[in-house]
Amino acid sequence: MKSSTSFNLYNTLNGKKEVLKAIDPKHLKIYACGPTVYNYAHIGNARMAVVFDTLVRTLRSIYPKVTYVSNITDIDDKIIEAAVDQNVDISTITEKYTQIYNEDMSKLNVLAPDVQPKATEYISEMIELIEDLISKRFAYEKEGHVLFHVPTYNNYGKLSKINREEQIAGSRVEVAPFKKDPADFILWKPSTGNQPGWDSPWGFGRPGWHTECSAMSKKTLGLPFDIHGGGRDLIFPHHENEIAQSCCSSANIEDPSSYAKYWMHNGFVTIEGEKMSKSLGNIILVRELTDSYHGEVIRLALLSSHYRQGLDWNEKVIHQANKLLNKLYEIKDELDELDTSNKSSSDLSVIEMLMDDLNTPGLIAELNKIIKDFNSSNKDKIVIKEKLTLIGSVLGILQDNSFNNISDELKIKVEKMILERDEAKNNRDYDSADMIRQQLLDIGIEINDTSEGTNWKLKS
């Protein structure tokens, strides 16, 4: 290990915070469930990506090698539905939105995973897994479907900690007449008509969603691996089903941790106090946000709440992140002239907050303290620069030397809003004019009316 510093992580499996002990201290392995690619990435997708990217960055300051795998689900009923609606092959949908997802996450300084497996590239491994489960009598075939028989696995529910009635109610699977038990879930299902599929011992079909990650994690990382995670909504049934499949096949049926030792889940994103949903029309896309805000501002806002807690996305959150980042870049620009080539930033105490279950709000509070220290005449500026450099590298901020450069998209948007405000003023609609001024302030733009017109600048 690079340091004797320990990392404490809340383990969903055991329901408590634990000291992270790597299976192999020389090589930590992490798997996080990525997006289903049929539409643009939203702020909820981004939170998961930013949280796990920050985790990986932090752990790489401790361990000599960290391998991070995050998959792409590119076969799913939602993808098929989108392809039918647009009258295109599913690959047209998945290739387009995989590229968009990666581009959007890159704008948030999310580093590419070491491996980004696509489900359609691991069909043979999934078939092999299903055959093994059938041979061991944990799964059965009926009417072209293959199902995992939940009562055969005594540890089912250990991750989610919900009882059988809740399991059946929340299983998200159809209670079909061919099931032996209402909680049984699909491993393989038939494809009909123009639905995509693959040849299998049970006919032409496609894998169930839960089958994918069990096969891909084993192939890319081997079993057991250290950390598995994703959004809280995946705890049940997705991750519960993964444990059942993998422990009944390749891992130890008596020990759920023999698949993945630690389980980590981030909380939901709400929009101004409401659940994000199509019906409410409040889904916020990353692509829309990056038209108005620098990616690092969005990233810092996503890290402002502890990852296990919910994050309410509103103008105040993004405004505070924008204001803090502007101050930090002002300090960084002044400190860049200092020579720290003979110094080393190996002291991890500055990011100690992150070692306590990735406490990003605590580290952000430390950033505010650094701003105060910088304004104090008796503080060592070189030490401050070292701290900022290390914090920036693990939080994924302060990485853009052109931070204060305004994007063409933002310039166009601001100029359009100023014209709309001018028109409102000419029409004596001062309420609308004031509202537009506030909207500009909310996205970090200050305006100043002069005899020659309206000037604007980034808010300091």
LUMLUM-888377 format. One line per field, with one value per residue (C-alpha): residue number from 1; residue in one letter; x, y, z. Coordinates in steps of 0.25 Angstrom, whole numbers. Layout:
// LUMLUM-888377
num NUM | ...
residu A | ...
X X | ...
Y Y | ...
Z Z | ...
//
This chain:
// LUMLUM-888377
num 1 | 2 | 3 | 4 | 5 | 6 | 7 | 8 | 9 | 10 | 11 | 12 | 13 | 14 | 15 | 16 | 17 | 18 | 19 | 20 | 21 | 22 | 23 | 24 | 25 | 26 | 27 | 28 | 29 | 30 | 31 | 32 | 33 | 34 | 35 | 36 | 37 | 38 | 39 | 40 | 41 | 42 | 43 | 44 | 45 | 46 | 47 | 48 | 49 | 50 | 51 | 52 | 53 | 54 | 55 | 56 | 57 | 58 | 59 | 60 | 61 | 62 | 63 | 64 | 65 | 66 | 67 | 68 | 69 | 70 | 71 | 72 | 73 | 74 | 75 | 76 | 77 | 78 | 79 | 80 | 81 | 82 | 83 | 84 | 85 | 86 | 87 | 88 | 89 | 90 | 91 | 92 | 93 | 94 | 95 | 96 | 97 | 98 | 99 | 100 | 101 | 102 | 103 | 104 | 105 | 106 | 107 | 108 | 109 | 110 | 111 | 112 | 113 | 114 | 115 | 116 | 117 | 118 | 119 | 120 | 121 | 122 | 123 | 124 | 125 | 126 | 127 | 128 | 129 | 130 | 131 | 132 | 133 | 134 | 135 | 136 | 137 | 138 | 139 | 140 | 141 | 142 | 143 | 144 | 145 | 146 | 147 | 148 | 149 | 150 | 151 | 152 | 153 | 154 | 155 | 156 | 157 | 158 | 159 | 160 | 161 | 162 | 163 | 164 | 165 | 166 | 167 | 168 | 169 | 170 | 171 | 172 | 173 | 174 | 175 | 176 | 177 | 178 | 179 | 180 | 181 | 182 | 183 | 184 | 185 | 186 | 187 | 188 | 189 | 190 | 191 | 192 | 193 | 194 | 195 | 196 | 197 | 198 | 199 | 200 | 201 | 202 | 203 | 204 | 205 | 206 | 207 | 208 | 209 | 210 | 211 | 212 | 213 | 214 | 215 | 216 | 217 | 218 | 219 | 220 | 221 | 222 | 223 | 224 | 225 | 226 | 227 | 228 | 229 | 230 | 231 | 232 | 233 | 234 | 235 | 236 | 237 | 238 | 239 | 240 | 241 | 242 | 243 | 244 | 245 | 246 | 247 | 248 | 249 | 250 | 251 | 252 | 253 | 254 | 255 | 256 | 257 | 258 | 259 | 260 | 261 | 262 | 263 | 264 | 265 | 266 | 267 | 268 | 269 | 270 | 271 | 272 | 273 | 274 | 275 | 276 | 277 | 278 | 279 | 280 | 281 | 282 | 283 | 284 | 285 | 286 | 287 | 288 | 289 | 290 | 291 | 292 | 293 | 294 | 295 | 296 | 297 | 298 | 299 | 300 | 301 | 302 | 303 | 304 | 305 | 306 | 307 | 308 | 309 | 310 | 311 | 312 | 313 | 314 | 315 | 316 | 317 | 318 | 319 | 320 | 321 | 322 | 323 | 324 | 325 | 326 | 327 | 328 | 329 | 330 | 331 | 332 | 333 | 334 | 335 | 336 | 337 | 338 | 339 | 340 | 341 | 342 | 343 | 344 | 345 | 346 | 347 | 348 | 349 | 350 | 351 | 352 | 353 | 354 | 355 | 356 | 357 | 358 | 359 | 360 | 361 | 362 | 363 | 364 | 365 | 366 | 367 | 368 | 369 | 370 | 371 | 372 | 373 | 374 | 375 | 376 | 377 | 378 | 379 | 380 | 381 | 382 | 383 | 384 | 385 | 386 | 387 | 388 | 389 | 390 | 391 | 392 | 393 | 394 | 395 | 396 | 397 | 398 | 399 | 400 | 401 | 402 | 403 | 404 | 405 | 406 | 407 | 408 | 409 | 410 | 411 | 412 | 413 | 414 | 415 | 416 | 417 | 418 | 419 | 420 | 421 | 422 | 423 | 424 | 425 | 426 | 427 | 428 | 429 | 430 | 431 | 432 | 433 | 434 | 435 | 436 | 437 | 438 | 439 | 440 | 441 | 442 | 443 | 444 | 445 | 446 | 447 | 448 | 449 | 450 | 451 | 452 | 453 | 454 | 455 | 456 | 457 | 458 | 459 | 460
residu M | K | S | S | T | S | F | N | L | Y | N | T | L | N | G | K | K | E | V | L | K | A | I | D | P | K | H | L | K | I | Y | A | C | G | P | T | V | Y | N | Y | A | H | I | G | N | A | R | M | A | V | V | F | D | T | L | V | R | T | L | R | S | I | Y | P | K | V | T | Y | V | S | N | I | T | D | I | D | D | K | I | I | E | A | A | V | D | Q | N | V | D | I | S | T | I | T | E | K | Y | T | Q | I | Y | N | E | D | M | S | K | L | N | V | L | A | P | D | V | Q | P | K | A | T | E | Y | I | S | E | M | I | E | L | I | E | D | L | I | S | K | R | F | A | Y | E | K | E | G | H | V | L | F | H | V | P | T | Y | N | N | Y | G | K | L | S | K | I | N | R | E | E | Q | I | A | G | S | R | V | E | V | A | P | F | K | K | D | P | A | D | F | I | L | W | K | P | S | T | G | N | Q | P | G | W | D | S | P | W | G | F | G | R | P | G | W | H | T | E | C | S | A | M | S | K | K | T | L | G | L | P | F | D | I | H | G | G | G | R | D | L | I | F | P | H | H | E | N | E | I | A | Q | S | C | C | S | S | A | N | I | E | D | P | S | S | Y | A | K | Y | W | M | H | N | G | F | V | T | I | E | G | E | K | M | S | K | S | L | G | N | I | I | L | V | R | E | L | T | D | S | Y | H | G | E | V | I | R | L | A | L | L | S | S | H | Y | R | Q | G | L | D | W | N | E | K | V | I | H | Q | A | N | K | L | L | N | K | L | Y | E | I | K | D | E | L | D | E | L | D | T | S | N | K | S | S | S | D | L | S | V | I | E | M | L | M | D | D | L | N | T | P | G | L | I | A | E | L | N | K | I | I | K | D | F | N | S | S | N | K | D | K | I | V | I | K | E | K | L | T | L | I | G | S | V | L | G | I | L | Q | D | N | S | F | N | N | I | S | D | E | L | K | I | K | V | E | K | M | I | L | E | R | D | E | A | K | N | N | R | D | Y | D | S | A | D | M | I | R | Q | Q | L | L | D | I | G | I | E | I | N | D | T | S | E | G | T | N | W | K | L | K | S
X 0 | 4 | 1 | -3 | -16 | -28 | -41 | -55 | -67 | -81 | -84 | -99 | -97 | -94 | -101 | -90 | -77 | -65 | -50 | -47 | -38 | -34 | -34 | -21 | -14 | -6 | -19 | -32 | -44 | -57 | -69 | -81 | -93 | -94 | -105 | -115 | -113 | -126 | -126 | -118 | -111 | -118 | -113 | -116 | -107 | -97 | -97 | -94 | -82 | -76 | -78 | -70 | -60 | -57 | -56 | -46 | -38 | -37 | -34 | -23 | -16 | -15 | -14 | -3 | -13 | -28 | -36 | -50 | -60 | -73 | -82 | -92 | -105 | -108 | -119 | -132 | -147 | -146 | -135 | -143 | -155 | -147 | -142 | -156 | -161 | -150 | -150 | -135 | -126 | -123 | -108 | -112 | -118 | -108 | -96 | -101 | -105 | -92 | -84 | -93 | -92 | -77 | -76 | -85 | -77 | -64 | -69 | -71 | -56 | -61 | -49 | -52 | -53 | -42 | -52 | -66 | -72 | -84 | -95 | -96 | -81 | -83 | -95 | -87 | -82 | -97 | -102 | -90 | -95 | -109 | -106 | -98 | -109 | -119 | -109 | -108 | -124 | -124 | -131 | -141 | -146 | -161 | -167 | -154 | -151 | -141 | -143 | -135 | -143 | -142 | -146 | -133 | -124 | -125 | -118 | -127 | -130 | -117 | -113 | -127 | -132 | -146 | -155 | -162 | -175 | -167 | -158 | -170 | -176 | -164 | -157 | -161 | -164 | -176 | -184 | -185 | -193 | -180 | -173 | -171 | -170 | -175 | -161 | -154 | -147 | -143 | -129 | -133 | -145 | -150 | -149 | -161 | -163 | -153 | -148 | -132 | -127 | -117 | -117 | -117 | -120 | -134 | -137 | -135 | -135 | -128 | -123 | -130 | -124 | -119 | -111 | -102 | -94 | -92 | -85 | -78 | -72 | -67 | -60 | -54 | -50 | -51 | -57 | -58 | -55 | -54 | -65 | -78 | -88 | -97 | -110 | -118 | -130 | -121 | -120 | -133 | -135 | -123 | -112 | -119 | -121 | -107 | -102 | -112 | -107 | -92 | -92 | -100 | -91 | -76 | -76 | -79 | -94 | -92 | -85 | -91 | -78 | -71 | -76 | -73 | -68 | -73 | -86 | -87 | -99 | -102 | -115 | -125 | -125 | -138 | -142 | -146 | -152 | -159 | -155 | -149 | -159 | -164 | -178 | -174 | -166 | -154 | -143 | -130 | -121 | -105 | -105 | -114 | -107 | -93 | -99 | -100 | -90 | -75 | -75 | -66 | -77 | -87 | -78 | -75 | -90 | -92 | -82 | -88 | -97 | -91 | -92 | -101 | -111 | -121 | -117 | -128 | -124 | -128 | -122 | -116 | -107 | -102 | -100 | -92 | -83 | -81 | -77 | -68 | -61 | -59 | -52 | -43 | -39 | -35 | -26 | -21 | -17 | -9 | -2 | 2 | 14 | 20 | 30 | 27 | 36 | 44 | 32 | 23 | 8 | 9 | 3 | -11 | -16 | -22 | -32 | -35 | -49 | -50 | -44 | -57 | -67 | -64 | -68 | -68 | -76 | -66 | -55 | -63 | -63 | -48 | -47 | -55 | -44 | -33 | -39 | -39 | -24 | -21 | -26 | -18 | -4 | 3 | -1 | 9 | 5 | 13 | 6 | -8 | -4 | 0 | -13 | -21 | -14 | -17 | -31 | -33 | -28 | -37 | -49 | -47 | -47 | -37 | -33 | -36 | -26 | -37 | -48 | -52 | -53 | -68 | -73 | -79 | -92 | -93 | -89 | -101 | -110 | -106 | -108 | -121 | -126 | -121 | -128 | -141 | -139 | -137 | -150 | -157 | -151 | -156 | -170 | -169 | -170 | -161 | -165 | -160 | -147 | -144 | -147 | -137 | -127 | -129 | -128 | -115 | -110 | -114 | -105 | -93 | -95 | -95 | -100 | -98 | -107 | -99 | -103 | -97 | -104 | -103 | -90 | -88 | -78 | -76 | -80 | -68
Y 0 | 14 | 18 | 12 | 21 | 12 | 14 | 12 | 8 | 6 | -8 | -10 | -25 | -24 | -11 | -4 | 4 | -5 | -4 | -7 | -19 | -23 | -37 | -34 | -22 | -20 | -20 | -15 | -18 | -10 | -13 | -2 | -4 | 6 | 11 | 5 | 13 | 16 | 31 | 43 | 42 | 50 | 56 | 42 | 35 | 45 | 44 | 30 | 32 | 44 | 36 | 24 | 32 | 39 | 26 | 21 | 33 | 33 | 18 | 20 | 29 | 17 | 5 | 2 | -3 | -1 | -8 | -1 | -8 | -1 | -8 | -3 | -10 | -10 | -21 | -18 | -16 | -1 | -1 | -10 | -1 | 11 | 4 | 0 | 14 | 20 | 8 | 5 | -6 | -7 | -5 | 9 | 13 | 7 | 12 | 26 | 27 | 20 | 30 | 42 | 36 | 35 | 49 | 55 | 48 | 53 | 67 | 64 | 59 | 45 | 36 | 25 | 11 | 2 | -7 | -4 | -17 | -17 | -28 | -32 | -36 | -46 | -55 | -68 | -65 | -63 | -76 | -83 | -77 | -81 | -95 | -97 | -92 | -102 | -114 | -110 | -109 | -95 | -91 | -98 | -96 | -94 | -90 | -84 | -77 | -80 | -75 | -75 | -83 | -73 | -83 | -92 | -80 | -78 | -65 | -58 | -45 | -43 | -31 | -23 | -28 | -30 | -41 | -51 | -43 | -30 | -38 | -43 | -29 | -22 | -32 | -25 | -38 | -43 | -53 | -63 | -76 | -84 | -80 | -90 | -78 | -64 | -58 | -66 | -57 | -58 | -62 | -64 | -61 | -64 | -54 | -53 | -46 | -35 | -35 | -37 | -50 | -61 | -76 | -84 | -98 | -92 | -86 | -72 | -62 | -52 | -51 | -45 | -32 | -38 | -49 | -39 | -33 | -47 | -52 | -39 | -36 | -51 | -50 | -36 | -37 | -51 | -56 | -51 | -36 | -25 | -15 | -15 | -4 | 6 | 14 | 10 | 6 | -6 | -12 | -20 | -27 | -26 | -27 | -37 | -46 | -44 | -50 | -62 | -65 | -64 | -71 | -83 | -84 | -80 | -74 | -80 | -82 | -81 | -67 | -55 | -48 | -59 | -51 | -37 | -34 | -20 | -13 | 2 | 9 | 24 | 31 | 37 | 51 | 59 | 71 | 83 | 72 | 64 | 50 | 51 | 45 | 46 | 48 | 61 | 66 | 69 | 60 | 68 | 64 | 65 | 70 | 82 | 85 | 86 | 96 | 106 | 101 | 96 | 81 | 83 | 92 | 81 | 71 | 79 | 80 | 65 | 63 | 74 | 63 | 50 | 39 | 31 | 42 | 48 | 60 | 70 | 77 | 92 | 106 | 108 | 95 | 99 | 113 | 110 | 100 | 111 | 121 | 112 | 107 | 122 | 125 | 113 | 116 | 130 | 124 | 114 | 124 | 132 | 120 | 114 | 123 | 117 | 106 | 94 | 84 | 81 | 77 | 65 | 63 | 50 | 54 | 49 | 55 | 66 | 57 | 49 | 53 | 44 | 32 | 32 | 26 | 36 | 49 | 59 | 69 | 69 | 71 | 82 | 89 | 88 | 95 | 107 | 107 | 107 | 120 | 126 | 121 | 127 | 141 | 140 | 146 | 136 | 124 | 116 | 118 | 106 | 97 | 103 | 100 | 85 | 83 | 89 | 80 | 67 | 71 | 75 | 62 | 53 | 61 | 63 | 78 | 89 | 82 | 92 | 103 | 110 | 109 | 124 | 123 | 124 | 113 | 118 | 111 | 119 | 132 | 130 | 127 | 139 | 149 | 143 | 145 | 159 | 162 | 157 | 165 | 178 | 175 | 173 | 186 | 193 | 188 | 193 | 178 | 181 | 168 | 159 | 168 | 165 | 150 | 149 | 157 | 147 | 135 | 140 | 142 | 127 | 122 | 131 | 143 | 158 | 169 | 184 | 193 | 205 | 216 | 208 | 195 | 183 | 178 | 164 | 156 | 143 | 145 | 145
Z 0 | -2 | 12 | 25 | 25 | 26 | 19 | 26 | 17 | 20 | 16 | 11 | 13 | 28 | 31 | 37 | 35 | 33 | 31 | 17 | 16 | 2 | -2 | -9 | -2 | -15 | -24 | -20 | -30 | -31 | -40 | -41 | -49 | -60 | -69 | -78 | -91 | -98 | -95 | -90 | -77 | -65 | -52 | -45 | -54 | -52 | -37 | -37 | -47 | -40 | -26 | -31 | -39 | -26 | -18 | -28 | -28 | -13 | -12 | -23 | -13 | -3 | -12 | -22 | -32 | -33 | -45 | -47 | -56 | -59 | -69 | -80 | -81 | -96 | -97 | -89 | -92 | -91 | -102 | -111 | -109 | -113 | -125 | -130 | -128 | -136 | -146 | -145 | -140 | -125 | -128 | -134 | -120 | -111 | -119 | -119 | -105 | -100 | -107 | -101 | -87 | -88 | -93 | -83 | -71 | -77 | -76 | -61 | -60 | -58 | -62 | -72 | -64 | -66 | -73 | -78 | -82 | -91 | -88 | -102 | -102 | -91 | -96 | -96 | -81 | -77 | -84 | -77 | -63 | -66 | -70 | -57 | -49 | -56 | -54 | -39 | -38 | -34 | -47 | -57 | -71 | -74 | -87 | -93 | -80 | -70 | -56 | -43 | -32 | -20 | -9 | -12 | -7 | 8 | 8 | -1 | 5 | 13 | 5 | 5 | 18 | 14 | 17 | 7 | 5 | 2 | -7 | -15 | -15 | -20 | -29 | -42 | -49 | -55 | -46 | -58 | -57 | -61 | -48 | -37 | -27 | -28 | -25 | -36 | -46 | -60 | -65 | -79 | -87 | -102 | -113 | -123 | -136 | -138 | -124 | -123 | -118 | -118 | -119 | -106 | -101 | -98 | -111 | -118 | -107 | -98 | -84 | -72 | -67 | -54 | -61 | -68 | -56 | -50 | -63 | -66 | -52 | -51 | -65 | -63 | -48 | -44 | -31 | -20 | -23 | -13 | -15 | -23 | -24 | -31 | -28 | -16 | -25 | -29 | -15 | -18 | -27 | -36 | -26 | -17 | -30 | -34 | -20 | -22 | -36 | -33 | -19 | -24 | -36 | -35 | -21 | -7 | -5 | 10 | 9 | 2 | 3 | -5 | -18 | -14 | 0 | 2 | -4 | -6 | -11 | -13 | -10 | -19 | -26 | -24 | -32 | -22 | -13 | -23 | -28 | -42 | -52 | -67 | -61 | -54 | -65 | -56 | -61 | -62 | -73 | -72 | -86 | -82 | -70 | -76 | -86 | -74 | -64 | -65 | -62 | -50 | -44 | -46 | -40 | -28 | -26 | -27 | -16 | -7 | 0 | 6 | -4 | 5 | 7 | -3 | -11 | -14 | -27 | -27 | -31 | -17 | -18 | -32 | -28 | -16 | -24 | -34 | -24 | -17 | -29 | -34 | -21 | -22 | -36 | -32 | -21 | -30 | -41 | -31 | -25 | -39 | -39 | -26 | -28 | -21 | -29 | -17 | -9 | -8 | -6 | 0 | 13 | 12 | 25 | 17 | 10 | 24 | 22 | 10 | 18 | 26 | 17 | 6 | 14 | 3 | 10 | 21 | 11 | 4 | 18 | 18 | 5 | 11 | 22 | 12 | 6 | 20 | 22 | 8 | 13 | 25 | 25 | 34 | 26 | 17 | 3 | -2 | 8 | 3 | -11 | -8 | 0 | -12 | -22 | -14 | -11 | -26 | -31 | -22 | -23 | -38 | -38 | -41 | -53 | -64 | -66 | -75 | -64 | -66 | -81 | -85 | -94 | -107 | -103 | -90 | -98 | -107 | -96 | -88 | -100 | -103 | -89 | -89 | -102 | -95 | -83 | -92 | -99 | -85 | -81 | -93 | -91 | -77 | -72 | -60 | -53 | -65 | -66 | -51 | -53 | -64 | -56 | -45 | -55 | -60 | -45 | -43 | -54 | -49 | -58 | -53 | -62 | -62 | -69 | -75 | -85 | -96 | -93 | -83 | -79 | -73 | -66 | -58 | -44 | -34
//
